[in-house]
Every structure is written in C-alpha cells, then in structure tokens.
Amino acid sequence: MLTYPSIDPIAVTIGPLKIHWYGLMYLVGFAGVWILGKKRAQQSWSPVQPEAIEDLVTYGALGVILGGRIGYTLFYNLPEFLHNPLVLFEIWKGGMSFHGGMLGVFVAMWFFGKQQNCTMMQLTDIISPLAPIGLGAGRLGNFINSELWGRPTDVPWGMVFPNGGPLPRHPSQLYEAFLEGFVLFIILWIYTSKPRPTMAPTGMALMAYGCFRFFVEFFRMPDAQIGYLALNWLTMGQILSTPMIIIGAAMIYIAYKKAD
C-alpha cells in the first residue's frame, strides 16, 4: 500500500482570498490550449488565425465551466435540482461533469464559428488534441482534493484517502490523469500532426476518451447519490461514455468516406 501524499487543497492564501489547486489546474488547462492552439493555428490548414485563439479559449472556457456545472447538476444531481433549482448556482459545493463540459464546448464553438465564418466541427478539430491537457490537470486536482477516489483494492499501489474510509483504494484519479491526459494527448497530437478530414479529429477524441473513461470506471467509485445503475458495476460515467464511443467511431467513418 502506498501512502497518500496529503497536500493542502489551498495552494495560496492572500488575506481572505484562498486559491485552490483545483482552480489552478483549470488555469493550466486553459493556458495549455492557448499556447498549443497558437502553434496549431499557424498551420496552413487551420480554420482560424493565431490572433483568434485568445477568443477561442475564452469561448471554450465558458463552455467548459457552464456546461460542466449544468451537466453535473442534470446528470448526477437531478433530484436535488428538482427539489431546489438554486443548487445549480452553489458552485462552492463542487461538482463538474466532463460530459456536460464537452457539450458546453460544442455549443461555444458553434457560436464562435459564426463569428469566424467556419463550422463548429472545424473548430472542435483544432481544440480536440489540446483538451487532454486540461483533462489531465483536472484529474490531478481531484487527487489533491482527495475526491473521486477508486474502489477498494488490495493492489500494492492502493491508497487510503483521508475521506475515503479505512480501506486502501485505487488512485483512479491518477489512472484518469494518465489515460485521459497524457496518453490521449499523445494519440491526438500525433494523429492531428498532418491534415485530416474534417470531423475525424473530433471523432477520434470522442472515441478514445470514451474508451478510456469506460475502462477507468471499473476502478472508480460511482457518485454516492447515484451508485451503480445495473449489474453492480455499470455507472453513469459508462452510460454517458458509450454514445461517445459510438458517435466518435461513426464520425471517423463518415469523415473518411466523404474524403474519398
């Protein structure tokens, strides 16, 4: 069993202001998209110019934050929302959904595409290989916060989390940081290093993320208010990831079919 490296969730305190590591991880993600987005926008096949990346990141950030919060409330906390709709605005209690944030980004890119005279899919093709930076950083933030930990285990690298009870658990946040962050970034960055048919990069991102998330859910504890949905293993994360895999694969097929 490994010792959980207890880290203060608050990175910096300035008077009454407390800056949390989790919030800083979001900044790392947005900064990564901005820096690498400018690099990708220099390619001749980019639908936007480098100077438009700042606005693209702003739109994307709004999509992530608003979509992530709304998605979590509707996907994982619907009964409480129906009882008290104001819970949607109680962001200090935490609760963000990747799947909701993803949908929020699609909406944001649709609006931004209207300004740039390009399609939503052209924009998501640009940012898809950059998204894993934020995903990986966010999972590290979950690990520091000692949240979203895994199921009990007897593997040598199991950890006892401060608020996870006395049993060693899978450090599933680190599994996700590695797969959804590092591995997914390498796959997508290499795949998009040369021009691909429109929609194929987005489809690859959806399919690969869906596969990784579906797999890690076998090691991650489901949200307490939902639990397992069926068979004592099926989770909401797997339910939401399954359409991503199917739609992503279909998008890749259609993209290459149209390019023939």
N, C-alpha and C positions, 0 to 999 in steps of 0.2 A: 504494500500500500504506500502511495506517495503522500507527502504532507502538503496540504493545500496552502499555497503561499498567500496568506492573508494580507490583502492590500487595502488600504483605506480607500473606499469608493470616491472620496472627495480628494481631488488632485491638488487644488489650490483654494485657500480661503483668504479673501481680501475683505476685511471688515465683515459686514453681514452677507457678502456675496460668496457663495460656495460653488466652485466649478467642479463638476463630477467627471470622472474618467469616461463615463459612458457618453456624455455630451462631447467630450474631446474626440472620441472615436468617430462621431458623426463628422466633425470638422476634418479629421484625417481623410475620411472617405470623400467628402466634397472637394478637398484640396487635391486629392489624387486624380479625381475626374477632371478637374480644371487643368492640371499640369499635363497629364497624358492626352486629354482632349485637345489641347492646343497642338500637341505633336501630331495627332491623327488628322486634325483639320488642315494641316499643311499638305496632305496628300492630294493629288490632282483629282481623285475621285470623291473627295469629301463634299457633301451637300452644303456645308457651311464654311465660312471663312474663320480663321483663328480668332479674330476680334469678336466673333459672335459667341464664343464659348462661355464667356462670363454670364451672358444672359441665359444660355442653355443650362448652365449649372444652377442658376437661380430658379429657373422654372422646375428643373429636376428636383432641387431641394424641397421646394414647396410641395411637389407631388409626393415625394417620399414621406414627408412629415404629416401632411394632411391625410394622404391615402393610408399611411401606416397606422395612424390613430383611428381613423374611421373603420378601417379594415379590422383592427383588433376588436373594436367595440362590437361590430356586427358579427364577426366570425367566432369570437371567443367569449364575448361577454354580453350577448344579446338579451338574456333575461333581465340582467340588471339595467341595461339600457332602456328596455321597455318599461321597467318599473320607475326609473329615474333617468330621463334623457340627458340631464345635465352631466351625467357621468362621462359623457363624450369629452367634456372640457376639463376633466380632472386629470390633467397630464402629469401632475406631480406624483400621482399614484403609479405611474409607469404604464406600460402596455403599448407595444407597437407590433404590427404584423408585417412580415415581409411581403406576403401576397397582396395585402392592401396597398403597401407602398409601391409595389410593382404596377398595380392598376393605376395608382395615382400618377406615376411617371408616364404611363401611356397617355393619360388624359393631358398631362402637362405638355408632352411632346406634340400632341395634336394641336394644341393652341399655339405653341411656339412655331410649329411648321407652317401655320397660316401666315405668320409674320415673315418667315424666311422663304416662302414660296417653294417649299419642299414637302414631302409627305412625312407623316408620323413615322412610318417604317424606316425611311432613310435616316431619321434622327436616332431611332432606337438601335439601328445597326451601328451607329457611331458610338453610342454610350454603353451598349451591351458588354463589350470587353473590358470596360472600365468599372462597371458596377461591383465586381468581386472585391475591389479594394475596400469599398465601404462595408460590404458583407463581412469580410474577414475582420476588419477593425471592430465592427459592431459585436461580433461574437466574442472578441477579446474583452469588450466592455461588459458583456454578460458574465464572463468568467470572473472578472474583477468584482462585479456586484454580487457574485455567488448566487446567480439566478439561472433558471432554465437548465439545471443540472440533470444528469442522466439517471438511469435506473440503477438499483443496487447491483453490485457485481463483486466477484472475487478475483478479478484480473489484477496483476501486480501493480498496475498504474491507477487503480481505483483511488478515489479521494473522499475524505469525509468533509463535506461542505458545512460551514458554520450554521446554516439554517436548513440543512437537508437531513437532519436526524443523525443517529449514531452509526449508520451503515455506510461503508465505502460505496461510492457511486462512480459511474462512468463520467469522466470530464467531457461530456458531449459538446459543450461549447467549443472546446479545442478541436474536436473532430470536425465540427462545422467550420471553424476558422480555417482549418487546413484544406478541407474539401471545397467549401463554398467560396473561400477566399483565395488561397494560394493556387491550388490545383485548377480551379475554374478559370482563374486569371491567366494562367499559363496556356491552357487549352484555347481560350478565346483570343488571346493576344496573338498567338501563333496562327490560328485559323484566319484571323482578320488582317494578317500582315500583308496580304495582297487582296485585290478586289474580289468580292464575292457577289453572287446575285442578290439583288435587293430582297430583304426579308430572311435570307439564310443565316446571317449572324445572329439576328434576334431569335430565330428558331433554335439555333444551336445553344444559345444561352438559356432559353426556356427549358429545352430538353435536358441539358446537362445539369442545370440547377435542380430541376425536378427529380432527377435520378439520385443525385447526392442527398437531397433533403429527405426523400422517401427512405433511403438507406439509413441515414443517421437517426431517423425517428424510431428505429428499432432499439436504440440505445438511450433515447431521451425520454424523460418523464413527461407525460401529457399534462396540459394545464389542469390544475386541480379542480376548477369549476366545471370541466368537461369530462375528463378521464378518457378511458378507451371507449371508442364508439362501437366496436364489434370485435368478437373473437379474442378479447383480452389482449389485443395488440394494435388494432387499427386506430390511428389517431387522426385528429383534424388536420394536422400537417400533411399526412399522407393523402387524405381526401383532396386537399387543395393542390397538392403537387401532381397528382395523377393527370388532371387535364393539361397541366403544363407540359408533361412529357408527350402526351398525345398531340397536342396542338403544335408544340415545337417540332416534332418529327414531321407533321403534315406540312408545316411552313417550309421546312428544308426541302421536302419533296417537290412542293409546288414551285418554290423559287428556282430550283434547277430545271424543272420541267419547262417553265416559261423561258428560261435562258437558252434552251436547246434550239 
